[in-house]
Amino acid sequence: MSTGRLHNFGAGPSMIPLDVLKKIKNGFMDFGGVSVLEVYHRSKGFISMMNETCNLVRKVLNVPKDFEVMIIQGGASLQFAMIPLNFLSSHADYAVTGYWAKDAYLEAKAVGRCNLAFTSEKIDFSKIPGADEIKVSKRSNYLHVTSNNTAYGTQLDVFPKFKNVPLVSDMTSDLFTRQIDWNAMSLVYASTQKNAGTAGATVIIVKKDFLKRANDKLPAILSLKEHAKAGSILSTPPVFTIYVTNLVLKWILEHGGIDAMETNNLVKASMLYDTIERSSMYFCPAEEGSRSSISVVFDLPNKQLEKKFISEAAKIGIVGIAGHRIRGGIRVTLGNAISIAEVNLLCKFMKDFENRN
Ligand SMILES: *Cc1c(COP(=O)(O)O)cnc(C)c1O
């Protein structure tokens, strides 16, 4: 199975550990006498897997008891609409720090009044704001932030705390890659295809007090309260997706848990940033204090070299590094499943490429 397996540095769907893929192969054929694709979603077997998966989320991220954990259908983009539908009654604040952050803001504007609490669009999203640069409004329903900006390679290091303004964070590209300060947080969400398996679901972790404030008049399928009440089985859940997330979370625990993930990701990122800093060919557009440990974005002097870089990397099995379609450049995604050896290979290739060109 491993023969011919590429080093996939793609932003998402991203790499899944090989051990997990092997386990999926078994469950695919036999999940208690049926394939996992065939398992009845209200059977004891599935309900206990759903509960176990939510508990694994708690265990991996040290989620406090006063938070609810849900795994519901659809990706982060659905939450761009569901969050305001559930929580925006008067007005909300949005920090626009990148492509997805802007998308979340525009979707919420279709629901109700939103204030732009911060934007770095004019400087090509090259920085993350400090808490003092975010302008929250009075009696805001919530402040929405995006913890990691995949296209621009920036990441929120410290979550801002504002008195009386709940913090909602899209953590799609860095949930399960680092510790979370739960004192700062009211709601966290992330689609599963980045660091928690395959596409089809979103992990939502919400403070119970905050969930109480959610709109009661929504259609059930859009209501976070209803999903919580139904134990994430309101309608047929994406059974296979949840199965994969279950196995990925167990893999994280077996490999040192969230502390080890965080440490490894910092090591991998600094290997790359060091390589960039030492070179005169590669340039990192993200400001120093804002750089991401998951999405490392850099540019080459011109489009021609960029193309050559991507095609030569592919020859040694390094794929998924072309930048986001809106900005180009190179983007390397360092999910949990990427090994230090793979990052080493990439850094070595970068040095060789620079020497040759
Ligand atoms: C990838 C990504 C998304 C999009 O997720 P979908 O599941 O495709 O809706 C949203 N937000 C962030 C931060 C992302 O990295």
The ligand as an ORCA input file, in Angstrom:
! r2SCAN-3c Opt
* xyz 0 1
  C     -10.644     24.834      4.248
  C     -11.239     25.875      5.098
  C     -12.614     26.187      5.019
  C     -13.545     25.536      4.034
  O     -14.072     24.376      4.527
  P     -15.246     23.622      3.749
  O     -15.382     22.373      4.533
  O     -14.792     23.412      2.342
  O     -16.458     24.490      3.813
  C     -13.111     27.133      5.885
  N     -12.324     27.768      6.772
  C     -11.006     27.514      6.874
  C     -10.171     28.240      7.866
  C     -10.419     26.556      6.038
  O      -9.113     26.301      6.140
*
